[in-house]
Amino acid sequence: MDNGLSGYAVSQKGDATQKRRQWLTGTTRLAATVALLFGTWGGGVLVAEAAPPPGALLAKDQVLVRNNGAEVASLDPHKIEGVPESNVSRDLLEGLVITDPNGKMVPGVAERWENKDFRVWTFHLRKGARWSNGDPVTAQDFVYSWQRLADPATASPYASYLQYGHIVNIDDIIAGKKTPDTLGVKAVDDHTLEVTLSEAVPYFDKLPVYPAMSPVNRSAVEKFGEKWTQPEHWVGNGAYTLKNWVVNERLVLARNPHYWDNAHTTIEQVTYLPISSEVTDVNRYRSGEIDITYTNLPIELFQKMKQEIPDEVKVTPYLCSYYYEINNQRAPFTDVRVRQALRLGLDQAILTNKVKNQGDMPAYGFVPPYIDGLKASVPEWFTWPQEKRNAEAKRLLREAGYSPEKPLTLTLLYNTSDLHRKMAIAAASLWKQNIGVNVKLENQEWKTFLSTRHQGNYDLARAGWCADYNEPSSFLNSMLSDSSSNTSHYKSAAFDAFMVKSLQVTNDQARTAVYQQAETQLDRDAVTIPIFYYANTRLVKPYVGGLTGNDPLDNIHVKDLYILQH
């Protein structure tokens, strides 16, 4: 859907912010933004091939260890919503379509597909697709799995994902008015899946990239219930199968001999570690225990690592936003003046370029401006000097009933992480210094943190949203009033109407304009407090091959990696 639309890149030189328009396209535009901010195209930027080059000397032991940043909340694709879970799920399960190492959409279980007027989509499944127990993967497996995802009894945090695709009857199924078997998906035969939509969705084939739309094995689920995700019961269709799972210690995956493309898989075993501390992550990497770190690096060590091991510091494009989520249904944050004041009172440039300082881009909105299909406009408040922003924030707080004698007091929630803690401390200090707001900090482990946000038991929370597919609706749909992903608890008929309109327009240019209207509505309502648009930063051992750095979704599949002799 990329039509050469403009992105807005910000480069930092000293304390001056220089803004320049980048008329680039696709991943090139995204990579250019990272290069401007990080100051390099080479060095630590990944340029490796996705397959072993001819004559490459591979290590005898093809074993990989990755840090995953947290203990996974679940391995059931219909129970997950976070990056750590998605990282593992991509290895254990495979959907209709996947992305290649360069971020290009390619066939997964479906070897080809076509559509009629973007409303009826037909996917033709490859006959060689197998479950890890040797049984064939069929169209009926996808029918069962998508019905299970939609079923209110499943209580999936991603049930609304099928609403984004506008599959027939999905709204009524989620509302409990119709049964899951009425979902607009059917198996024409064992290898033909037909999906009928209530609206024309030109990008529907991008949606199955996300793990929530992967198939689950009906026999395993029905026989073992919630315990089907245990290693002894696991049946998956991905390149790897579940070998061992010690909660809060490690997840071990082994190569799946029944995977349809097993002949091109090189890594025999991958271990995922749930280390939340960035410092511990780096220390264990440097001691040789970890081959690939998680995507957050320690604030205090980043510049030192750039000097000591520059070729192992990888900074790549990432379609992901870091922000503070405001509970829009809890007073006093129901008052837009309070939300606007909090947004104005933070200095995104200081938090991004001084506190974190790892090549990210100060943010002014929810959707990264370099995503395919968005022509972003910069809101006026973002161009103001901080002094003007502070003065306006204080005025808004006074109007809302706050003063130095009666200051606004709130709690900022974040998930356990050295980085998030230091960012929260800095944000609290800025709010106090700039506009007199008192901030208490609270941290929770990942699984509890997710639950707290869904339940609305917070004031403000650290949040990050990463694209499930490269299109603005991947971000914007999460803010729909009835979205199961809407943990800001934001409800706006005007915003919802823009998202309906985005599917009624007849061309990409008109859709781009509607997306910007929707983004402007989020800005007007001050739904979130944007901090930065991510650059993906991690450490990678020199002997790990296959990471190109060209996929802005960062959808790493271990089946595409390999270990060189070292």
MIPAVEX-113763 format. One record per atom (N, C-alpha, C): x negated, y negated, z negated. Coordinates in steps of 0.1 Angstrom, whole numbers, plus 2048, in hexadecimal, padded with zeros to 3 digits. Each point is the difference from the previous one (the first is absolute). Layout:
N
XYZ
...
***
This chain:
566
7F880C800
8087F4800
7F87F3800
7F3802802
7F77F47FF
8007F880D
8047F47FE
8017F780C
7F67F47FF
7F58027FA
7F67F67FF
8047F47F7
8088037F6
8057F57F7
7F57FB7F7
8017F47FC
7F57FA7F8
8018057F2
7F38017FA
7FF8027F2
7FA7F47FA
8007FF7F3
7FB7F57F9
7F48047F7
7F47FE804
7F58047F8
7FA7F57F8
7FA8037F4
7FA7F67F8
7F28047FD
7F77F7803
7F28037FC
7FB7F77F5
7F88057F8
7FB7F87F4
7F17FC802
7FE7F37FF
7F27FB7FF
7FF7F77F4
7F98057F6
7FE7F97F3
80E7FF7FA
8047F37FC
80D7FE7FA
80A7FB80B
7FB7FE80C
8097FB80A
80780B807
80D7FE803
80880A807
8027FB80E
7FB808809
8017FD80E
80A80A807
80A7FA806
80A809806
7FF7FF80F
80180B806
80080080F
80880B806
8077FC80B
809809806
7F880B808
80480C7FF
7F980B807
80980680A
7FE7FC80D
80980680A
7FA80D805
80280A7F8
7FB80D803
80C80A7FF
7FD80C803
80B80A800
7FD80C7F8
80B8067FA
7FF80D7FA
7F58027F5
7FA80B800
7F58037F7
7F47F7801
7FE7FB80D
7F57F7802
8027F37F7
80C7FB801
8037F47F8
7FF8027F1
80480C7FC
7FF8047F2
7F28017FC
7F8806808
7F18027FC
7F97F3801
8057F7809
7F97F2800
8037F97F3
80C8017FB
8037F97F3
7F68057F5
7FE80E7FF
7F78057F6
7F27FB803
7FC80080D
7F27FB803
7FE7F27FC
80A7F7802
7FF7F27FC
7FE7FF7F1
8088087F9
8007FF7F1
7F38067FA
7FD80C805
7F58077FB
7F27FB805
8017FA80C
7F47FA806
7F880A809
80680B804
7F8809808
809809809
7FB80480B
80680A808
7F980D7FF
7F38007FC
7F880C7FF
7FE8047F2
7F48057FD
7FD8037F2
80980B7FB
8087FB7F6
80980A7F9
80D802807
8027FA80C
80D803807
7FF80D807
8098097FE
80080D806
80180080F
7F7807807
80180180E
7FE80F805
8018097F6
7FD80E804
80B806809
7FC80A807
809808809
8098087F7
80C804805
80A8077F8
7FD80F801
7F8805809
7FC80E802
7F18017FF
7FB80C7FC
7F2802800
7FA7FD80E
7F67F7801
7FA7FE80D
7F880C805
7FF80280D
7F980B805
7F28027FA
7FD80C7FC
7F28027FA
7FF7FC7F2
80B7FB7FA
7FF7FC7F1
7FD80C7F8
7F87FF7F6
7FC80B7F7
8097FF7F4
80A8097FF
8098007F5
7FB8087F4
8047FB7F4
7FC8077F4
80680E7FF
7F98097F9
80580D7FF
80D8007F7
8007F87F6
80C7FF7F7
8087F4804
80B803806
8097F5804
80A7FD7F5
7FB7FA7F5
8087FD7F4
8007F17FE
80B7FA7FD
8017F17FE
8077FD7F3
7FB7F67F9
8067FB7F4
8047F1801
80D7FE7FE
8057F2801
8067FC7F3
7FE7F37FC
8077FB7F5
80D7FB805
80B8027F9
80E7FC804
8067F57F8
7F97FB7F6
8047F47F9
80A8027F5
80780C7FF
80A8027F6
80580F801
8068057F5
80680D801
80D7FE808
802809809
80C7FF809
80D8027F8
80A7F9803
80D8017F9
80780D804
7FD80580C
80680C805
7F980480D
80280D804
7FC80480D
80C803809
80C7FE7FB
80C801808
8017F4808
80080180D
8007F4809
80D7F77FE
80B8067FA
80C7F97FE
8007FA7F2
7F68017F9
7FF7FA7F2
7F57F67FF
7F97FD80B
7F47F7800
8037F2806
7F87F77FC
8017F2806
7F27F9800
7F68067FA
7F37F87FF
7F5805809
7F67F8801
7F4803808
7F980D7FC
7FE8027F2
7F980D7FC
80780C805
80D8007FF
80880C804
80080280F
8017F5807
80080080F
7F2806805
7F57FC7F9
7F3805805
80080F800
8058067F5
80080F7FF
80A806809
80C7FA801
80B806808
7FC80180F
7F87F6805
7FC80180E
7F880D803
7F98057F6
7F880C802
80980D7FE
80A7FF7F7
80780C7FD
80C802809
8067F5806
80C801808
7FE7F880D
80780380A
7FF7F980D
80E7FD805
8027F4804
80D7FC806
80180180F
80A7FB806
80280180E
7F57F9808
7FC7F47FB
7F57F8806
7F67FC7F5
7F47FE804
7F57FC7F7
7F87F5806
7F67FB7F9
7F77F7807
7F2806801
7F97FC80B
7F2805802
7F77F87F8
7F3803800
7F67F87F8
7FF7F1804
8057FD80B
8007F2804
80E7F97FE
8098077FA
80D7FA7FC
80A80180B
7FD80780B
80980280B
80A80B7FD
80D7FE802
80A80A7FE
7FE80C80A
7FF80C7FA
7FE80C809
80A80B7FB
80180A808
80980B7FC
7FB8087F4
80A8037F7
7FD8097F5
80780D802
80A8037F8
80880C803
8077FF80E
8057F4803
8067FD80D
7F57FE80A
80180880B
7F67FE80B
8047F580A
80D7FD800
8057F5808
80E7FC7FC
8047F4804
80D7FB7FC
8057F680A
80D7FE801
8067F6809
80C7FA7F9
8067F5805
80C7FA7FA
8097FB80B
80C7FF7FC
80B7FA809
8057F37FA
7FC7F5806
8047F37FB
7FC7FD7F2
7F58067FB
7FB7FE7F3
80A8057F5
80A807804
80A8047F6
80180F7FE
7FC80880A
80080E7FF
7F1805803
7FA8057F6
7F1804801
7FF80F800
7F9806809
7FE80E801
7F28037FF
7FC8097F6
7F38047FD
7FE80F803
7F6803808
7FE80E804
7F48057F8
80380A7F8
7F68057F6
7F780A807
7F38007FD
7F6809805
80380E7FB
80080A808
80380E7FC
7F58067F7
7F47FA800
7F68067F8
7FF7FB7F2
80A7F67FC
8007FB7F2
80480B7F6
7F88017F6
80380B7F6
7FF7FA7F2
8088067F7
7FE7FD7F1
7F48087FC
7FB7FD7F4
7F48067FB
80280F7FC
80D804800
80380F7FE
80180780D
7FE7F980B
80080680E
80E7FF807
80A7FB7F9
80D7FF806
8007F480A
80880080A
8017F580A
8077F47F9
7FB7F4804
8077F37FD
80A7FE80A
80C7FE7FC
80B7FE80A
8077F27FE
8097FD80A
8077F47FF
80A8007F4
80580C7FC
8088017F5
7F97FC7F3
7F38027FF
7F87FC7F5
8017F17FE
7FF7F880B
8017F27FF
80E7FB7FD
80B807805
80D7FD7FC
8028027F1
7FC80B7FB
8018027F1
7F97F67F8
7F47FD805
7F77F67F8
8057F2800
8057FC80C
8057F2800
80E7FF7F9
80880B800
80C8007F8
7FD7FF7F1
7F58087FC
7FC8007F2
7FB7F27FC
7F87F9809
7FC7F37FD
80B7F67FE
80B802808
80B7F77FF
8098037F4
80080C7FC
8098047F5
7FE7F97F3
80B7F97FB
7FE7F97F3
7FB8097F5
80380D801
7FC8097F5
7F0801800
7FA7FD80B
7F1801800
7FA7F47F9
8087F5801
7FB7F37F9
7F37FC805
7FE80080D
7F37FC806
7FE7F1800
7F47FC7FC
7FE7F1801
7FF7FB80F
7FF80A809
8007FC80E
80C804808
80B8027F9
80D803807
8037F680A
7FE7F37FC
8037F5809
7F880080D
7F5808801
7F880080C
80880580C
80A8097FD
80880580B
80A7F5804
8037F77F6
8097F5804
7F97F6809
7F27FF7FE
7F97F7809
80080580E
80280E802
80180580D
80E801805
80A7FC7F7
80E7FF804
80580D806
7FC80B7F9
80680D804
80F8017FD
808805809
80E8007FE
8048067F2
8097F97F9
8068047F4
7F77FE7F3
7F37FB802
7F78007F5
8057F67F5
8077F5803
8057F77F6
80A8067F7
80A807807
80A8077F9
7FB80C7F7
7F6807805
7FA80B7F8
7FA7FB7F4
7F87F5801
7F97FA7F4
80B7FB7F6
80B7FB805
80A7FA7F8
80980B7FA
7FE80C804
80880B7FB
80E802807
8027F980B
80D801807
80080B80A
7F4805804
80080C809
7F58097FB
80080C805
7F780A7FB
7F3800809
7F58057FB
7F47FF808
80080880D
80980A802
80180780C
8067F880B
8057F47FE
8057F780A
7F67F7806
7F48017FB
7F57F7805
7FE80380F
7FD7F5807
7FF80180F
7F4807805
7FD80C7FC
7F4807804
80580F802
7FC80680B
80480E802
7F5807808
80080D7FE
7F7809807
80780580D
7FC7FC80B
80680480D
7FC80F802
7F48037FD
7FB80E7FF
7F48007F7
7F980B7FF
7F58017F6
7F57F5802
7FF7FB80C
7F47F7803
8057F3806
80D7FC7FE
8057F4805
8087F97F5
7FC7F47FC
8067F87F5
8077F4807
80C7FE7FD
8077F4805
8057F77F5
7FC7F3801
8037F77F6
8097F5806
80B7FD7FA
80A7F6805
8007F47F6
7FE7F4806
8007F47F8
80D7F8802
8037F87F6
80C7F7801
7FD7F3807
7F37FD800
7FB7F4807
7F4804809
7FE7F880A
7F4802808
7F37FC7F8
7F78097FE
7F47FD7F8
7F4803809
7FA7F6807
7F680380A
7F38067FA
7FE7FE7F3
7F48057F9
80280D7F8
80C807802
80380B7F7
7F580B800
7FA80280B
7F680A801
7F37FD7F7
7FF7F47FB
7F57FD7F7
8038047F2
80D8017FC
8048037F3
7FB80E7FB
80080B808
7FC80D7FB
7F28017FC
7F87F6803
7F28007FB
7FF8017F1
8097FA7F9
8007FF7F2
80380E7FA
7F98047F5
80280E7FB
80E8037FB
8087F67FC
80E8037FC
80880880A
7FC7FF80D
80880680B
7F980D804
7F68057F8
7FA80D803
80A80B7FB
7FF80C806
80980B7FC
7FB8067F3
80A8067F9
7FD8087F5
80580E803
7FA80A7FA
80480E802
80D8037F8
80B802806
80C8037F9
80080C7F7
7FA80A804
7FF80D7F8
7F97FD7F3
7F57F9801
7F87FD7F4
8077F77F7
8067F5805
8087F77F8
80B8067F9
808808807
80C8067FA
7FC80C7F6
7F5806802
7FC80B7F8
7FA7FB7F3
7F77F6801
7F97FC7F4
8047F27FA
8097F9807
8057F37FA
7F57F6800
7FF7F97F5
7F67F57FE
7F2806800
7FE80D7FD
7F38067FF
7FB80580E
8077FD80B
7FB80480D
7F37F9804
7FD7F57F9
7F37F9803
7F48057F8
80280B7F8
7F58067FA
7F8808809
7F28017FE
7F880880A
80580E803
8058077F6
80480E802
80D801808
8077F5802
80D800807
7FF7F880D
7F57F9802
8007F680B
80180680E
8087FB808
80180380E
8017F3808
7F67FD808
8007F3807
7FC80380F
8017F5808
7FD80280E
7F47F7805
7F87FA7F6
7F57F8804
7F3807802
7F67F9803
7F3806803
7FA8067F3
8057FD7F4
7FB8067F4
80B8057F7
7FD8097F7
80A8057F7
7FB7FE7F2
8098017F6
7FC7FC7F2
7FA80C7F9
7F37FE7FD
7F880B7FA
8017FF7F0
7FE7F47FB
8007FF7F1
8047F27FD
8077FF7F4
8047F37FB
7FF7FF7F1
7F77F97FB
7FE7FE7F2
8047F17FD
80B7FE7FA
8057F27FE
7F67F87F9
7FE7F3805
7F77F67FB
7F2805801
7FD80A808
7F2804802
7FD80280F
807808807
7FD80180F
80B807807
8017FE80D
80880780A
7F780680A
80080D802
7F880680A
80880680B
7FD7FC80D
80780580C
7F6808808
80580B805
7F8809809
80680180E
7F7802809
80480080E
80C80B803
80A7FC807
80B808803
7FE80780E
7FD80D800
7FD80780C
80C80180A
80C7FD7FB
80C801808
8047F3807
7F87F57FC
8037F3806
7FD801810
8097FA807
80080180F
7F37FB806
7F97F77FA
7F47FA806
7F48047F7
80180B7F9
7F58047F7
7F3801807
80080380D
7F3802807
7F87F4800
8067F47FF
7F97F3800
7FE7FA7F3
8038087F5
7FD7FB7F2
7F28057FC
7F97F77F9
7F28037FD
7FF8017F0
8057F77F9
7FF8007F1
80880D7FB
7F98087F8
80680C7FA
8087FD7F3
7FC7F67F8
8067FE7F3
7FF7F17FD
80A7FA7FB
8007F27FB
8058007F2
7F97F87F7
8047FE7F2
8047F27FE
80C7FD7FB
8047F37FC
7FF7FE7F1
7F97F57FC
7FF7FD7F2
8097F47FD
8068007F4
8097F57FC
7FA7F57F7
7F47FB804
7F97F67F8
8067F2802
8057FA7F6
8067F3801
7F67F57FE
7F58027F9
7F67F67FE
7F67FF80C
8007F4805
7F77FD80C
7F18027FC
7FD7FC7F4
7F28027FC
7FC80F7FF
8098087FA
7FD80E7FF
7FF80680E
8097FC808
80080480E
7F37FE807
7FB7F47FF
7F37FD806
7F48077F9
8018017F3
7F58087F9
7FF80E804
80C806801
80080F804
7FC80180F
8037F6808
7FC80080E
7F17FF801
7FA7F77F8
7F17FE801
7F980C7FA
8068077F7
7FA80C7FA
80180C809
8087FF80B
80180B80A
80C8087FE
8097FD7F7
80C8087FE
80C7FD809
8007F4806
80B7FC809
7FA7FC80E
80780480A
7FB7FC80E
8077F4805
80D7FE7FC
8077F4805
8087FA7F4
7FD7F47FC
8077FA7F5
80E7FC804
8087FB7F6
80D7FA803
7FE7F3806
80B7F9804
7FF7F4808
7FE7F37F8
7FF8017F3
7FD7F47F8
7F28027FA
7F77F6801
7F38017FB
7FF7F67F4
7F78027F7
7FF7F77F4
7FC7F2804
8077F77FA
7FD7F2802
7F17FC7FD
7FB8057F5
7F37FD7FB
7F5807807
80380A808
7F5808807
8007FF80F
80B7F9805
80180080F
7F47FA807
7FD7F47FC
7F57F9806
7F28077FF
7FF8067F4
7F38087FE
80080C809
80B807802
80080B809
7FE7FC80F
8057F4803
7FD7FB80E
7F17FF802
7F97FC7F6
7F17FE801
7F980D7FF
8048097F7
7F880D7FE
80480B80A
80C801803
80480B80A
80A7FA80A
7FB7F7808
8097F9809
80780980B
7F980B804
80680980A
80A8097FA
8028007F3
80A8097FA
80C7F87FB
7FF7F2801
80B7F87FC
8087FD80D
80C806800
8097FF80C
80B7F67FE
8017F6808
80B7F6800
80780180D
80D804800
80880280C
80D7FA7FF
8077FE80B
80E7FA800
80A8097F9
80A7F97FA
80A8077F8
80D7F8800
80A807804
80E7F9800
8068027F3
7FC7F77F6
8048027F2
8007F27F9
80A7FE7F8
8007F37F9
8008037F1
7F87F77F9
7FF8017F1
8077F37FB
80A8037F7
8087F57FB
8058027F2
8067F67FA
8068027F3
80F800803
80680B7FC
80F802802
8077FA7F5
80B7F8803
8087FA7F6
80D8077FF
8048037F4
80D8067FE
80B7F6802
80680080C
8097F6804
80E8017F9
80280B7F8
80D8027FA
7FF7FE7F0
7F47FB7FC
7FE7FE7F1
7FE7F17FE
8087FA7F7
7FE7F27FC
7F37FF7F9
7F97F5801
8047F4808
7FB80080F
7FC80C804
7FB80180E
80B80180A
80C8007FC
80C7FE809
8007F2805
7F97F77FA
8007F2804
7F57FE80A
8037FC80C
7F67FF80B
7F67F67FD
8037F67F7
7F67F67FD
7F58067F7
8038097F8
7F68077F8
7F7808809
806807809
7F8809809
7F77F7809
8057F5805
7F87F7808
7F57FA7F8
8037FC7F4
7F57FA7F7
7F580A7FE
80380D7FD
7F680A7FE
7F880280D
80680080B
7F880280D
7F77F4802
8057F47FE
7F87F4802
7F47FF7F6
8028057F4
7F67FF7F5
7F4809801
800809809
7F5809802
7F87FB80C
7F38017FF
7F77FC80B
7FB80D807
80680380C
7FD80C807
7F1801804
7FB7F4804
7F2800804
7F68047F5
8037FB7F4
7F78047F5
80180E7FC
80C806800
80280E7FC
7FA80980B
8017FC80D
7FC80880B
7F17FF802
7FB7F4801
7F27FD804
7F67FE7F4
8057FD7F5
7F77FE7F4
80180C7F6
80C8047FD
80180B7F6
7FE80E807
80780380B
7FE80D806
7F480080A
8007F6809
7F57FE809
7FB80C807
809807807
7FD80C808
80480080E
8027F4806
8047FF80E
80F7FF803
8087FF7F5
80F7FF803
8037F2804
80D7FF804
8057F3806
80A7FA7F7
7FF7F47FB
80A7FA7F7
80E800807
80A8047F8
80D803806
80A7F57FE
8097FE809
80A7F67FF
80E806802
80080D803
80D806802
80080F7FD
80A807803
80180E7FD
7FA80880B
8037FD80C
7FC80980B
7F27FA805
7F6809801
7F37FC806
8027F980E
7FB7F5802
8027F880D
7FA80780C
7F880A7FE
7F980680C
80780E803
80C8037FB
80780C803
8067FE80E
80180C807
8067FF80E
80E7FB7FF
8037F6808
80E7FC801
8047F47F7
7F77F97FB
8037F47F8
7F87F4804
8067F5802
7F97F3802
8027F87F4
7F78017F7
8027FA7F2
7FE7F1801
8087F97F7
7FF7F27FE
7FC7FE7F1
7F77F67FE
7FB7FE7F3
8097F67F8
8058047F4
8097F77F9
7F97F47FB
8077F57FF
7FA7F37FD
7F98007F2
8068077F6
7FA8007F3
7F2806800
7FD809809
7F3806801
7F57F7805
8047F5806
7F67F6806
7FD7F57F6
8087FF7F5
7FE7F67F6
7F38037F8
7FA7F57FB
7F58027F6
8068057F3
7F88067F8
8058067F4
8067F67F6
7FA7F4800
8067F67F7
80E7FC804
80380080D
80E7FD804
80980C7FC
7FB80C802
80880B7FD
8038017F1
7F67FD7F8
8028007F1
80A7F67FC
8007F4806
8097F57FD
80E804803
80280680C
80D805804
80580B7F7
7F78097FD
80480B7F7
8057FB7F2
7F97F67FB
8047FB7F3
80D7F9801
8037F980B
80D7FA802
80B80A800
7FE80B807
80A80A801
8038077F3
7F58027F8
8028067F3
8077F67F6
7FE7F3801
8077F77F8
80F800804
80380180D
80E801804
80780D7FB
7F880A7FE
80580D7FC
8018017F1
7FB7F57F9
8018007F1
7F48037F8
7F47FF807
7F48047F9
7F77F37FF
7F88007F6
7F77F57FD
7F48057F8
7F67F77FD
7F58047F8
8048047F2
80B7FB7FB
8058047F3
80880D801
80680380C
80780C802
7FB80680D
7F48067FF
7FA80680C
80780D805
7FF80280C
80580D806
7F680B7FB
80680B7FB
7F780B7FC
80580D807
7F7808805
80480C807
7F580B7FE
80480C804
7F780B800
7FD80580E
7F3802803
7FB80480D
7FC80F7FE
807809808
7FD80E7FF
7F780480B
7F68097FE
7F880580A
7FC80E7FD
7FE80880B
7FC80E7FE
7F18017FD
7FC80A7F8
7F38017FB
7F580080B
7F77F67FE
7F67FE80A
7F77F47FB
7F3802802
7F77F57FC
8037F4808
80280280D
8027F5809
80D7F87FD
80B8087FE
80D7FA7FE
8007F87F2
7F88067F6
7FF7F97F4
7F97F3801
7F5800807
7F87F3802
8087F6808
80780580A
8087F6808
80B7FB7F7
8068087F7
80B7FB7F8
7FB7F67F5
7F48037FB
7FA7F67F6
7FE7F3807
7FB80080C
7FD7F4807
80D7F8804
80A808804
80D7FA803
8067F97F4
8008077F5
8057FB7F3
7F97F37FC
7F3800802
7F87F47FD
8047F4809
80280380D
8037F5809
80E7FB7FD
80A8097FD
80D7FB7FD
8007F77F3
7F88047F6
7FF7F87F4
7FA7F3803
7F5800807
7F87F4803
8087F6809
80680680B
8067F780A
80E7FB7FC
8088097FA
80E7FB7FE
8058047F2
7F78047F7
8048027F2
80980C7FD
80080A809
80880C7FE
7F880A7F7
8068067F6
7FA80A7F8
80280E805
7F6808802
80180D806
7FB80B7F7
80880A7FD
7FB80C7F9
7FE80B80A
7F58087FE
7FD80A80A
80480E7FA
804809809
80480D7FC
7FC80A80B
7FA80B7FD
7FC80980A
80780E7FD
80280780B
80680E7FF
7FA80980A
80080D7FD
7FB80A80A
80980080C
7FB80480C
8067FF80D
80F805800
80280C7FB
80E806801
80A7F87F8
7FC7FC7F4
8087F87F7
8027F3806
7F67FA805
8017F3806
80A7FF80C
80080A808
80A80180B
80E8017FB
8028087F5
80D8027FB
8057F37F9
7F77F97F9
8047F37FA
8057F680A
7F97FF80B
8047F680A
80D804806
80380D803
80D804806
80B7FD7F6
7FD8027F3
80B7FD7F6
8027F17FD
7F77F8805
8017F27FD
7FC7FB7F2
7F88087F9
7FC7FD7F3
7F37F87FF
8007F5807
7F37F8801
8047F2803
7F77F67FE
8017F3804
7F97FE80E
7F3801800
7F880080C
7F780C800
7FD80580C
7F880D801
7F77FE80C
7F48067FE
7F680180B
80680A80A
7FF7FC80D
80680880A
7F880080D
80180A807
7F980180D
80980780A
8027FB80C
80880780A
7F880280C
7FF80C805
7F880480C
80980580A
7FD7FC80D
80980480B
80180F801
80C805802
80380E803
7FE80280F
8027F6808
7FE80080E
7FD7F1804
7F97FE80C
7FB7F3803
80B7F8807
8097FA7F8
80B7F8805
8067F97F4
8047F3802
8047F87F4
80B8067F8
809807806
80B8067F8
7FB80A7F5
7F4805802
7FB8097F6
7FE7F97F2
7FE7F3801
7FF7F77F4
80E7FB7FC
8067FA80A
80D7F87FE
80B8097FB
80180C805
80B8097FC
8008037F1
7F48007FA
7FF8037F2
8077F57F7
8037F5806
8077F57F9
80F7FF802
80580A808
80F800802
8068027F2
80C7FB7FF
8078017F3
80280E7FB
803809809
80380E7FC
7F4809802
7F47FB802
7F4808803
7FC8077F3
7FD80D801
7FB8077F4
7F27FC7FD
7F97F9808
7F37FB7FE
7FF7F27FA
80C7FA7FF
8017F27FB
7FE7FF7F1
7F48007FC
7FE7FF7F1
7FE7F27FB
8027F680A
8017F27FC
80F7FD7FC
80980A803
80E7FE7FD
8067F3806
7FB7FE80C
8047F4807
80D803808
80A7F7800
80C803808
8037F3807
80180080D
8037F5808
80780480D
80D7FB801
80880280B
7F97FA80D
7FA7F57FE
7FA7F980B
7F4808806
7F88057F7
7F5808804
80480D807
80A8067FA
80680D805
8057FD80F
8067F5802
8067FD80D
7F57FE80A
7F57FA7FC
7F47FF80A
7FC80E804
7FF8097F7
7FB80E803
80A807809
80D7FE7FE
80A805809
7FE7FA80E
7FE7F3801
7FE7F980C
7F4805808
7F68047F8
7F3805807
80380C809
80A8077FD
80380C809
80B7FD80A
8057F4800
80A7FC80A
7FA7F880C
7F47FB7FE
7FA7F980B
7FB80A80A
7FD7FB80C
7FE80980B
7F1800805
7F77F87FA
7F2801804
7F77FD7F4
7F3803802
7F77FF7F5
7FE7F17FC
8007F7809
7FE7F27FD
80B7FB7F7
80C804803
80B7FB7F7
7FF8077F2
7FC80D800
7FF8077F3
7F57F97F8
7F57FC806
7F57FA7F9
8057F37F9
8097F8807
8057F47FB
8098037F4
80880B800
8098037F5
7F88057F4
7F5807803
7F88047F5
7FA7F47F8
7FC7F6808
7FB7F47F9
80B7F97F8
80C800805
80B7FB7F8
8028077F3
7FF80D801
8018097F4
7F57FD7F6
7F37FE805
7F57FD7F8
8027F27F9
8057F7808
8027F27FB
80B8017F5
80A808801
80A8027F5
7F98057F4
7F880A801
7F88057F4
7F87F47F9
7FA7F8809
7F87F57FB
8097F67F9
80B7FD806
80A7F67FA
8048047F2
80380D7FF
8058067F4
7F58037F6
7F37FF804
7F58037F7
80180D7F9
80380A808
80280E7FB
7F48067F9
7F47FD806
7F48057FA
7F67F5800
7F58037F9
7F47F77FF
7F5806808
7FE7FC80D
7F5806808
7F27FD7FA
7F7809801
7F37FE7FB
7F680180C
7FF80D806
7F780180B
80580B809
7FC7FF80D
80280B80A
7F38087FF
80180D7FE
7F58097FD
7F680180C
7F38017FC
7F7806809
7FD80E7F8
7FE80A808
7FE80D7FA
7F18027FC
7FD8017F4
7F28017FB
7FE80D7F9
7F6808805
7FD80D7F9
7F2803803
7FA8097F8
7F3806802
80180D807
7F880380A
80080C808
7F2805802
7FE80D7FC
7F2805802
7FD80180F
7F37FE803
7FB7FF80E
80380D807
80180B7F9
80280D807
80E804802
80A7F77FC
80E802804
8037FA80D
804808809
8037FC80E
80F800803
8057F880A
80D801804
8097F47FC
7FB7F77F7
8077F47FC
7FD7F580A
8097FC807
7FE7F580B
8017F27FA
8097FE7F6
8037F37FB
8097F8809
80680780A
8087F980A
80F8017FD
8048087F6
80E8027FD
8057F67F5
8087F6804
8047F67F6
8098067F5
80680C803
8088077F6
7F88087F6
7F3802803
7F78087F8
80680E7FE
80680680A
80680D7FF
7F580B803
7F78027F6
7F580A802
80680E7FF
7FC80880A
80380E800
7F38077FE
7FE8087F6
7F38077FD
7FD80980C
80A805807
7FD80980B
7F87F980B
8007F3800
7F87F880A
7F27FD7FB
7FC8047F4
7F37FD7FA
7F780C801
7F37FD7FE
7F680B800
7F47FB7F7
7F880A7FC
7F47FD7F8
7F4804808
7F77F6801
7F3802807
7F68057F7
7F6807806
7F58047F7
7F97F57F9
7FC8027F4
7FA7F57F8
7F88067F5
***
